[in-house]
Structures are given as C-alpha cells and as structure tokens.
Amino acid sequence: MLFEITASAKSDYAKLTMKEQRLFKEAVAILNVAADRFVATGDHSRWPKKLRVKSVTHAPGIFEMTWSFSGPDGRATWEWISLTDENGRSQPAIRWRRIGGHAIFSNP
C-alpha cells in the first residue's frame, strides 16, 4: 500500500516511545494487508477487528485506528488519497495524519 505522512504525523511519531513506535509499525503492517484487500474488493466489512477502524466523528473522509488498547492509548488517523506509483499510474494510498493518544482527535 502506498502511503504519505503529514508533518504532524511525523512529529507525533517522533514523540512516541520505542515500544509505541514498534506497536504502531505492527498495526500498520496489519492495516496495509486489509487496505490492499479493500482496494481489490471494496469490502468495508473486513477491517481487522483488533484495529477498530472507523470514521472519525465530525471529520468527513478521515478514519481512525487503534494500535494500542493497554497503556498508553494508541490511535492514528488517516485518509484515502491517490499517489502516482513508479510506473506513473495513480493508485489508492493512505495519508497518515496524526499518531498518538486521544489528544489527536482535537485536530485529526
């Protein structure tokens, strides 16, 4: 899955502990498989339950996932975009917007 990272997400990620960064990367690997499947099938119902993927309330087009339930709380927001692949074709991609705890929802 192609992706892009906002400056906010980069800053958020840098503030995470090494353990939090590892948990986030593990969750992204799982999400990428599901996102590829979604692109291939259009099936919204197959997001991994453990990531709790859902739309962010009052933020159209932005989704959230939970990458850690047990201290510290780990959330990330993202949106679908299109990026050009190495062959010059437009492909669905994910733009990571914010990474952290509940505080990210003040500006998802």
C-alpha positions in Angstrom: 0.0 0.0 0.0 1.4 3.4 -1.0 1.4 6.0 1.7 2.2 9.6 2.6 2.9 11.0 6.0 1.9 14.5 7.1 4.3 16.7 9.0 2.0 16.4 12.0 2.2 12.6 11.9 6.0 12.7 11.6 6.2 15.0 14.6 3.7 12.8 16.5 5.7 9.6 15.7 8.9 11.2 16.9 7.3 11.7 20.3 6.4 8.1 20.7 8.5 5.7 22.8 10.4 2.9 21.1 7.7 0.5 22.3 4.9 2.7 20.9 6.7 3.0 17.6 7.0 -0.8 17.4 3.3 -1.3 18.2 2.3 1.3 15.6 4.5 -0.3 12.9 3.0 -3.7 13.7 -0.5 -2.3 13.4 0.4 -0.5 10.1 1.5 -3.9 8.6 -1.9 -5.4 9.5 -3.8 -2.4 8.2 -1.8 -2.5 4.9 -2.9 -6.0 4.2 -6.5 -5.0 4.9 -6.2 -1.9 2.8 -4.9 -3.8 -0.2 -7.8 -6.2 0.2 -10.3 -3.3 0.4 -8.9 -1.8 -2.8 -9.2 -5.1 -4.5 -12.7 -5.9 -3.3 -14.3 -2.7 -2.0 -15.4 -4.7 1.1 -15.5 -2.3 4.1 -16.5 -5.0 6.5 -13.2 -6.8 6.5 -11.1 -4.3 8.5 -9.3 -6.2 11.3 -11.4 -6.1 14.4 -8.4 -5.6 16.7 -7.6 -2.2 15.0 -11.1 -0.9 15.4 -11.1 1.0 12.1 -13.9 3.6 11.9 -14.7 7.0 10.6 -13.7 10.0 12.8 -16.8 11.7 14.0 -17.2 15.3 12.6 -14.3 14.8 10.2 -15.6 13.6 6.8 -13.2 11.3 4.9 -10.9 10.7 7.9 -10.6 7.3 9.6 -9.1 6.2 12.8 -7.5 3.0 14.0 -6.5 1.9 17.5 -3.0 0.4 17.7 -2.8 0.0 21.5 -5.5 -0.5 24.0 -3.5 -1.0 27.1 -1.4 1.9 28.3 -0.5 4.0 26.7 -3.6 4.5 24.5 -2.5 4.4 20.8 -4.5 5.9 18.0 -3.8 7.1 14.4 -5.8 9.0 11.9 -5.6 8.6 8.1 -7.4 9.2 4.9 -7.6 7.7 1.4 -5.7 9.6 -1.3 -4.2 8.9 -4.7 -0.5 8.7 -5.4 1.5 8.0 -8.5 3.3 4.7 -8.5 6.7 4.1 -10.0 5.0 3.3 -13.4 3.3 6.7 -13.4 -0.2 5.3 -12.6 -2.5 6.8 -10.0 -3.0 4.3 -7.1 -5.1 4.4 -3.9 -2.9 5.3 -1.0 -3.1 6.2 2.7 -2.1 9.6 4.1 -1.2 9.2 7.8 -2.4 12.4 9.5 -1.9 12.0 13.3 -0.4 9.4 15.6 -0.8 9.3 19.4 -3.5 9.2 22.1 -6.9 10.7 22.3 -5.5 14.2 22.0 -5.0 13.7 18.3 -8.8 14.0 17.8 -8.8 17.7 18.6 -7.2 18.1 15.1 -7.4 14.7 13.4 
